[in-house]
Amino acid sequence: MSISFFGAIGGFLWWLVSNVFGAFYNLGYALTHPELWLDWMSWGATVEDKESVMRLVYYGGSVEFFFVVFTAFLILTAAGMYFRGFMWGMVRALEGFANTCGRFFAWAGLLMVLQQIIIVFMQRIFARPDMSFGLGIELQMDVSWFAEELKLYNALVVCLCVTYTFVQGGHVRVDLVYAGVSHRTKKLIDMIGALIFMMPVAVVTWMYGWYFLWRHLIVPNPSASDALDKLVMKARAMRWNIETIGFSPNGFNGYFLFKILLVTFAALVFVHAIAFFYRSFLEFVEGEASEGKYLDKDSLGEGEEAYEGAH
């Protein structure tokens, strides 16, 4: 029993180490042979274009890609632990990206409100069945199309402002023990949360979302269980089949955009889990004096401090 147990542990460690070291080769090969997986960007409907799409589909959700990201995380973490200034630089860059992305796409909320007002006016006052927008290129759709499109604005705010809201402290948190423990214990909880909860959930969401996206973009439908050789064989029959079916005859028909947002959401959460882990580690090592160091938080103005981050 003990021999088989230690044998299984040894097999797992060998698999882990071989994949970590193999990540260097896989990344180098992908960077030096971009035509194998990016040739489809100059689409000519050739067999090579179709094969490159299938390689992108495979590697986007593959063990190889996971270990490239995982190995990069290990290297950056090791370098950051040795050079704390470098780790603080990564924290500032990743949090700055989250803030910039969130502040930009938060305007989708205003667009959603304005479009809803226009829809009400067009339906109730002007009694128009359609609406037309555009500067040079006109977009004319049924009113119901624009009404259902409001879901897209909401999805933009949810998926692309998620890490911005995290930086600003706007997410709901259920506190059972956190408030009553010491500073270092809080940071230890944050580090464990980033590694055990944020990252794995983001990886699982990416894995499901990646193939969910491509099954609504191409046929034959790719599967997570398909080996690379099998997907490349399917390439000859591959064609674009972008989802354009709405919930109503004249309703919004760009639901494939939601699948893209799902994958983007998972990537943003994973990247910010790294930033949160690094910040928590640095604040753990440097003590209470580093709490909130370099943190770029929005302010509602003087006298509104009590409402900031209280959601």
ABEGO torsion letter per residue (X at the ends): XAAAAAAAAAAAAAAAAAAAAAAAAAAAAAAABAAAAAAAABBAGBAAAAAAAAAAAAAAABAAAAAAAAAAAAAAAAAAAABAAAAAAAAAAAAAAAAAAAAAAAAAAAAAAAAAAAAAAAAAAAGBABBBBEBGBBBBBBAAAAAAAAAAAAAAAAAAAAAAAAAAGABBBBBAAAAABBAAAAAAAAAAAAAAAAAAAAAAAAAAAAAAAAAAABOBBBBAABBAAAAAAAAAABBBBBBABBABAABBAAAAAAAAAAAAAAAAAAAAAAAAAAAAAAAAAAEAAABGBGBBBBBAEBGAAAABGBX
